[in-house]
Amino acid sequence: MPLHRVCGLFVVLSACLISFTPPCDGGNILVFPVDGSHWVNMKILLEELHARGHNLTVIRAPTSWYIAEKSPLYTSITLDMDEGLESFLEHSLKGHIKMLREGASALTFFRLTKNFLSAVSQIHSMWSEALSKIFDDKNMVKSLRDSQYDLVLTDPGLGSGLVLAKYLKLPLVLNVRWITSGEGHFVIAPSPLSYIPVPGSGLTDKMNFMQRIKNLFFYSIILFQEKFLMGSSYDALCDKYIEGGCDIISLLQEADIWLFRSDFVFDFPRPTMPNVVYIGGFQCKPAQPLPDDLEKFVQSAGEHGVIIMTLGTWIKALPKEVAVEIASAFAKMPQKVIWGHTGEHPSTLGNNTLIVDWMPQKDLLGHPQTKAFVAHGGTNGVQEAIYHGVPVLGIPLFFDQYDNLLRLQERGAGKIIQLSDVNSHSFEQALKEVLHQDSYRQNMQRLSRLHRDQPISPMDQAIFWVEYVMRHKGAPHLRTEANKMPWYSYYSLDVMLLLLAAATVLLLSVLAIFRCLCCRNRRKTKAKQH
């Protein structure tokens, strides 16, 4: 048979097989998100799930910034709580930025750490109290059970979704980068501190002896945070409402699938587990055309191109003196600048700078005129910069931002400037370096090529595994039994102790035999002499 007919027959048979594939019934998903930038990427995942026919219910705070009460994507359940994550963090972050401007010192570090841990601990306490009110409301509990959800999809930056899934006895899928006490891998995968940097340490996967000591110190902070600041709130919920009790770590380890918002193009290589699915950059899409007025401004930059700057969802405006210094540096640049800034316009603002309340960040990053991205280092922005191949000048402010930017800097695709070091001169010099040293753009474009070279898109992977959990009522076969082992068994200390004891007994036995033989020979020798 001619080759073209064979190919045609194959296409027809393939089409027939696809047409006979049973459709995927829409599932019923209960979503417990975290607000702010975390909601931005959760919403993108929900849009895709909704488009595929799944029914979504989202739990939100009454004072939520971004999670609307009414949406065509989902129905909502609004919790009974006095204050949400957003309004509480707004005040804390202003104080945090003020201290960052004081510069690096041991005192500043301890003050920042103390204030951060205190603020985060109070946030967890507030959400634990809100969840307790759900469990005490019999009508609410009945409504949740009667809804017959197929699974809980949650962001474990807060532990409430974990406890709720356990209470309702539902399969659990995590949309995750961070857990209640740090980076998610540390509670489910082998994490040798000799080459895996702890978040906040400012280290890479290449550490000398003193850096390994520093890494161990930061890991002790995570353990303290986990045990005494975050875990205690949820442990109390577990003891009161969960039969047999539980703790936040065991709940994380029982999750069926971890949709991990990272990949090893961006992150340092490390051990992982079968139920961890890497979806870094799943929110990234090709750029769409800009609005006419913005496109006109961008094109007016000519051969010099455009710089864009934004500090994400949490920070609306920098301190006035910092904004003045940055505006002064921008005014000296030949490029046009689009700056997301909602505070008072700096007095040093140049004619080349357009200040906007909001910008289409993805579309600007994908525009061929964009030459550099000034950012705070949030996961979403960093991954979008990688996707579009735009080098980054980073000003880290809090949370994971320094660690994210450090990974770009280590790969030669970005540069970090600390907020305490920002002035007109230092900012201008750092920006010129990123713009004019070709290695920054070349390295970032190499990362972009690596990230895009995948057999399945990160979004398709995420949807597949959510639906996989629904089809199979969970994925316990992907969870390791190591989580149930005591620490001494996990590290085989009991086995080594037994082998050491056996070797010791054997050695002592041999010595005793030799000693006995020697004594007998001596007695025989003495007997002959007499």
Secondary structure, DSSP 8 states (H G I E B T S, - for coil): --HHHHHHHHHHHHHHHHHHS------EEEEE--STHHHHHHHHHHHHHHHTT-EEEEEE-TT-SS--SS-SS-EEEE---S--HHHHHHHHHHHHHHHHTT-S-HHHHHHHHHHHHHHHHHHHHHHHHHHHHHHH-HHHHHHHHHTT-SEEEE-TTSSHHHHHHHHHT--EEEEESEETTEEGGGGTS---TTTS--TTS---S---HHHHHHHHHHHHHHHHIIIIIIHHHHHHHHHHHSTT---HHHHHHT-SEEEES--TTTS------TTEEE-TTTT--------HHHHHHHHTTGGG-EEEEE-TTT-S---HHHHHHHHHHHHT-SSEEEEE--S---TT--TTEEEES---HHHHHTSTTEEEEEE---HHHHHHHHHHT--EEE---STTHHHHHHHHHHTTSEEE--GGG--HHHHHHHHHHHHH-HHHHHHHHHHHHHHH--SS-HHHHHHHHHHHHHHHT--GGGS-GGGGS-HHHHTTHHHHHHHHHHHHHHHHHHHHHHHHHHHHHHHHHHHHH-
